[in-house]
Amino acid sequence: MKVNELVETLKLDVVTNGENLEKEVDGCYIGDLLSWVMGRADENNVWVTIMSNINIVAVATLTGASCILLCEGVTPEKNVIDKADAQDVVILRSDKTAFELAVMIDGVLK
């Protein structure tokens, strides 16, 4: 599955410029402790988090995450969006909880 298909299927909001929605998605990782995510998230995972500071862009780049999915209505500040656009990192958002999103992602990836 590709990020754009995930966006359409789960009705997610695209926060960044939306230019790189063709990345593959093959799993999901939930985590809010950045150092923990760096050591455990796999490449092509959707990273579900409530963290919205600028460091999420670096973590997504290091892990090769297909996108960052901010849950529970979290919206990043403009400087985070600008950095993500510059680094070609896709940020999505939803009002749903991390658990709800993980169940939905698991359902569409099977």
Secondary structure, 3 states (H helix, E strand, C coil): CEHHHHHHHHCCEECCCCCCCCCECCEEEECCCHHHHHHHCCCCEEEEECCCCCHHHHHHHHHCCCEEEECCCCCCCHHHHHHHHHHCCCEEECCCCHHHHHHHHHHHHC
